[in-house]
Amino acid sequence: SDEAMKGRDGKLHYQMIGQFETEEEREAKVREKLLTEEAKFSSFLLHQSDRQDYLDSNMVEEEEEDEEDEEEDMIQSGSKEELAEQFKNIMIQRFLAGQDSDHISYPDIDNNEKYDDLVMRSRDAEDAYFDEES
């Protein structure tokens, strides 16, 4: 989901999407999130604390030089929709390249048979069988 990708790389999300959001859009997201959660004062306080932590971490990161020049080269100017699509593609490519191990357990995926391509396995087994006969 968009929120999960934002959580995985908040800085990249901000560079490509967040900086173009209006204050009204940000507040609407906050209200929507609070309505989906239990609308308690404690949820509000936690959200505000998380938001402040996020803003603080962005300020620190902005002061440091970017270590990810390669991704910055990939970022192109465009509309909000185009940048959102680019962000999604970058996150997908990170996942596929195995660079998301802080957020994804690749061994759990690799060892889970429900994700296996059974048709491909069957073909491989047939190929191996017929190769052995030759």
Secondary structure, 3 states (H helix, E strand, C coil): CHHHHHHHCHHHHHHHCHHHCCHHHHHHHHHHHHHHCCCCHHHHHHHHHHHHHHHHHHHHHHHCCCCCHHHHHHCCCCCHHHHHHHHHHHHHHHHHCCCCCCCCCHHHHHCCHHHCCHHHHHHHHHHHHHHHHC
